[in-house]
Every structure is written in C-alpha cells, then in structure tokens.
Amino acid sequence: MVRVRRYLRYPFSAQARKEASTLARDVRALIELLSRRENEYIVEAAELRVIAALDQEPIQVTDTRDPRDFLVYNTARLIVEKIGNTRLKEYQAEAESKAVNRYLSEEETPFVVNLASESFGWNIRMVTSASERNRLPVPLRLYELRMRFEDFLEVSPRFHQSSWKLINRPLDRGWVPVRRSELDRLISGKFKQLILQSAIEVPGLLPARLTEAVQRIESELGAKIRRAAPIEITETTTSAFPPCIAQMHADAKAGKNLPHEARFALAAFLLNIGMDTNEVMRVFSASPDFVHDLARYQVEHIAGQRRGASTREGYTAPGCRKLQGNGLCPVYLGMAYDPLCEYVLHPLQFYETRAWEISKGITNRSWYARKRQKKQSF
C-alpha cells in the first residue's frame, strides 16, 4: 500500500485512477459517497486544494493513510466544474501541473519514464551506457532520454520557447532527444492539458457540505476578480494590453470586422478590467456591420446583465490556450513578441502585471526570469 500511495502525487496516473474508480466509479457515485458525514474530510481537503490554486499557492497532497485520499483530487475537479468559471479552471490546471512538476523532480528517472508510459502511452527510452551514447549522432549524446516525436508533439507546441520547436531539435529516425527536466515538464504539461480539455457533467443538486464549498469558492473567486480590476480606464492603461488584445482593439477601432471569437474575447476582457457597456460598444461602433441594439444585447449578455443572479459576475475572457487554438494569439503565430507572454497563462494576468509595471515606472523586465526561478510557469 505504501508503494500505491506514492501515486497520490500523480492523479493522472493509471494507479491513482484505478484506486479512485474502485471507491467511486463515476460522478454520481462520488457525490453519493460525499453525502455521508464520515466522508466530509474529503470535501474539506478538496476545498483547500482549490483555494490554494486560486491563491496561486503550492498544492499539498492529502495523505491520511486512508484509501479515500485518492478521491480528494476528483472532488476538487468536481467543485471547479460545478462553478464553471474558465479562469478558475485555468488556475487549477496551473497549480496542479506545478505540483506534479515539483514532485517529479524528486523521483528517479526509471519511475518517471514508467509513469509517462503507463499514464499517456508515451514511448520513451533511456540512454544509459557510454557505449550506447557513443553510437548516437554527436548532438544526441548530451541527452539522457529519447521519445517518439509524435508523443513529444502532444505537448511541446504549447510551450513558447524556441527550444521546444521540433525544427530546433535533432531528430534520429523519429526519436526526439529530451533531458530529464524536460520530460518532467512535458508530463506536467500533459496533465494541465488534460484538465483544461476535460468536461464533467455535474448534477444540479449536491450534498450540503459540497454546496457550501462551491459557494465559498465562488465568493473567493468573485472577490479576486473584483480586486484585480482597475476602476478607471485611460490611454496609459491601454498600453498594458497584451499583444492579442492590443491587436483586436486596434482592428476594432480601425473598423475591421472581427471574427466572433475575437469579438467575444475583446468584449469580455474590456468588461473584466472595468469598462462599462457603453465604452465597450464604442470600441465596436466603427465595425461595418455594427447594429446598436444587437451590440448592446451581446455586450450586456457577456457582462452578465441579461442573465440570472447566480451568474451576475459575467463571462471571463478566454485564456491564452483558447486564444492560441482560435488563431488569435499573435505571439503564438510568430507575428509579435512580448517577454511577459512567457510567464502568464491569461490576458488578464498579463494586464495586471503590465499595469503594475507602468504604475511603478518599471522598464527593465529582467525580473521575469528571476521570478520564474522561484515560481515556474507553464
């Protein structure tokens, strides 16, 4: 059992999923289990796990020597899916992937290779002996591992640095060389990808303790978003826009017709940072197909003014991954560059950081790298 509990650190692993499914085979079975008083500690631990992610603090693994500990991660995912806020899901994916990356750095290489193979079906080979290294092409002798390029490409395109581009890697008959630290990042990146791409259908009625956890985290999330939003929008603060929003904003002001995804992203972003609906409508008013009443309806819908009280916070702007997938990130497309994009996962995070820099008169951005040494971002 001690060996199995090691996998509490890796909820994506085949072993952790097996342990969890033994206790609760699906969402309804999990909710039924959580409704019992003796299992409330699972909800408490899951709530703390989500709050840690929201506060961008390290996630701690719950290990009480009870098999039910394997359900804490699943319950945390259940809470986030019930809330249904994209930004909260991104916070969770980021925090969970960082925790995995931290734990992987403490593991032996054979364990990590086996973990990746069993969890994701990746084909990875260790290069161990000196004679084997010497038989490899010279550029490949500096790497401890090799993996199939198909597996490498499952995650690497989401990393901005040029070293992750396949064209910048030596390729040997379909095998890509990777360092051990790079494999750790690929695994944690894959885990993050799985969280962001997953969808859990949560029933409407939940047990009382689980409902309390959902309500508390919703309140924390709402307060966090309100605290981050500047009240006054000026010409100075527009210079804090990330490259994606800056391009959309410029195109809208120039009278270009933006695709639907770009209009939603721009409108949601502007509302999130404090613009009112009239200001946002003026941004789109130069568009050739602008219809005042329709535009007002759409902007108010995004702002949450035309929906129930439970969703009055409105929509949150899509994150970097979503924008990349929709072809709306000029940095990802190689058309623009800003070093801050290497360290954030959401346009609002970029805006908050750049606005703070502007307010402090900071122009030397070498502090990004120093910050990254302390708190790695993927």
Helices and strands as residue ranges (DSSP letters): H 2-5, G 6-9, H 14-23, H 27-34, G 37-39, H 40-54, G 67-71, H 72-83, H 86-104, H 109-120, E 124-126, H 130-135, G 138-142, E 145-148, H 149-152, G 156-158, G 162-164, G 166-168, E 175-178, H 180-197, H 208-228, H 235-238, H 243-253, H 260-272, H 277-284, H 292-303, G 309-311, H 320-325, G 339-342, H 347-360, H 367-374
